Amino acid sequence: MKAVYQGGEGEIIEKKSRFLATVRPVESEEEAERFIAEMKKKYWDARHNCSAFVIGGNQEVTRCSDDGEPSQTAGRPMLDVLLREGIHNTAVVVTRYFGGVLLGTGGLVRAYQKAAQAGLANSIIIEKQNGKRLTIRTDYNGLGKIQYILAQNNIVALGTDYTEAVEIHTVVLLGEEKRLMEEIMEGTGAGTQFEWGTEVEFAVIGKEIKVFEKKG
């Protein structure tokens, strides 16, 4: 599931009109509405503050507003950008400062879409996956081999505890649990222990892993 991890801003100019896009991650319709109200207050002097948002794992809640622009020329084109990109739990507000030149309906559609795309381009977008927490306990002799196996499987450690033994904390993609255990056991022997935890959503951002607890 693609989602915005950190929102961004973008700006385009079309025939002297400024279009300022602000993107933000949201988890509910209420949160999206508060964000839209916040942008309208911030840009109170603008001609229009058009908006669109998508909520839910299946994009089941969608809303958009033209905020005074001709019908279907602003909010819907922005919403189409979010839907086409397959993005979830995200809201975007595009603020327009009118430059004195009319763009026409086609020009407005293109401008609002370009602005929304610019905002997304400056946001951090992640791919959330379903996984399960895992703690691997091993002795110091097995540490290097386990680290190698995890790296070969593109699995990033959340952290490592060093005491009498070593505990590596991570998240494993659902469906890969058995195969990974067998691979580690083959490489280290029967002394390695596995403790499986809760199912979560996770995403790898750079060299770090971010975990999101499942709701409900």
Secondary structure, DSSP 8 states (H G I E B T S, - for coil): -EEEEE--EEEEEETTEEEEEEEEE-SSHHHHHHHHHHHHHHTTTSSEEEEEEEESTT--EEEEE-TTSSTTSSHHHHHHHHHHTTEESEEEEEEEE--S---HHHHHHHHHHHHHHHHHHTSEEEE-EEEEEEEEEE-HHHHHHHHHHHHHTT--EEEEEESSSEEEEEEEETT-HHHHHHHHHHHH-TT-EEEEEEEEEEEEETTEEEEEE---
